[in-house]
Amino acid sequence: MRLASSFFPALGCVLLLSACTGSDARARPGGAPAPEGTGTGATDSATPRRDTVVVADSIRRPKQALVPTPNPVRGLYVNRWAAIGDRMWQLIDVAKRTEVNALVIDVKDDRGFMLYHSQVPLAKEIGADTTRPMSYRRMRAVLDTMRAYGIYPIARIVVAKDPLLASAKREWSIKRKRDSLPWLDKNGRPWLDPTHPEVWKYAGDLAAEAVNLGFSEVQFDYVRFPDEDRLIREAVFPLMNGRVRAQVIRDQLGYLRTIVRPLQVPMTIDVFGLSATDTTDMGIGQKWELFVDQVDVVLPMDYPSHFAPGTYGLGNPNAHPYATLEHALRDAKARSAGIPNAARIVPWYQDFTLGPPRYGAAEVQAQMRAGHDQGIDGWMLWNPGSRYSLDALKPENVAAEGR
């Protein structure tokens, strides 16, 4: 059994049974965000529900102790709907029994919704925490239980893809050239302008709140421009100031780091898997050499299904998970070589099916083997519904013997 070095305050386990019942435990049937590039997988409107009265949490929020960073980190993604439902406890149990030692929990998702009642003024102003927020009492029970078992809690915070904030603060949104109205993506939703510093400050403020609650790492996603070619033709960015997009992302990550550094937790980012191989910024502002020294950990989303046919000489990369990851991670290591203070590489592996073949334990383990053979033993598993191939995971005691 994995135990923390110091036991948590009495509040956590005492509340465990009572906190996982009631309205917080109603999971959304089948709904969850999808990985980048596969659609949203969710039907929520970007407009928060206001049909219930939101009462501010009356429980005092002292700063909580953090969980030490495991080595290696091996985590599962927990979408917001899984977090507020019974699956949260199921995934904690998976981490107690297997080599998994971390859970990446949506604190702010790609619709702009917060996991819990927030004390950040801007989040409250735009109603980001009014759609099925987790109560503080339940949040404490979740984080205290994770700390008791040494399970590393990571707060995932989406940055530029936030239609809720982009609609509420239109001056921070990407604008169309022709009429200065908000530019809309292929799903008809506005994006935040990555050149605007307030966008990143909001993410930093949410990170500070999450760390105060007990999240021991902050992971920023969508640290980029939208991945639509028409953006260049249709949008205008008044704050570019002559910079290329990759320099903007570098500068903004540097600014965000000044906010996160005093929190004394790792700052990590999710990036496109192809960013380790493509020598351009792919039109989104993610160029490996310009972001890899701005954070502590970089997490390339190396989903084989997301690599185009012919990449690495593979007709269907999705059908060759080992070969795809071997190539991608070799490129990532080569690009980082020689860069002072380059971030540690922890890849995202695919545990979902998107086209043939169907993914299961064998495909997940093939990716893990490729990472191991490249000297990378940390990983994160992504499944948009937070349902995982448990047969791919080693028991906790076996994993400990192998370290």
Secondary structure as UniProt FT lines:
FT   HELIX           11..19
FT   HELIX           23..25
FT   TURN            29..30
FT   TURN            36..37
FT   STRAND          74..78
FT   HELIX           80..83
FT   HELIX           87..97
FT   STRAND          102..108
FT   TURN            110..111
FT   HELIX           121..125
FT   TURN            126..129
FT   HELIX           136..148
FT   TURN            149..150
FT   STRAND          152..158
FT   HELIX           163..168
FT   HELIX           170..172
FT   STRAND          175..176
FT   TURN            177..179
FT   TURN            186..187
FT   TURN            194..195
FT   HELIX           197..213
FT   STRAND          217..221
FT   HELIX           230..234
FT   STRAND          235..236
FT   TURN            238..239
FT   TURN            241..242
FT   HELIX           245..260
FT   HELIX           261..263
FT   STRAND          267..272
FT   HELIX           273..276
FT   TURN            282..285
FT   HELIX           288..291
FT   TURN            292..293
FT   STRAND          297..301
FT   HELIX           304..306
FT   TURN            309..310
FT   HELIX           311..313
FT   HELIX           317..319
FT   HELIX           321..336
FT   TURN            337..338
FT   TURN            340..341
FT   STRAND          344..345
FT   STRAND          348..350
FT   HELIX           361..373
FT   TURN            374..375
FT   STRAND          379..382
FT   TURN            384..385
FT   HELIX           390..392
FT   HELIX           396..402
//
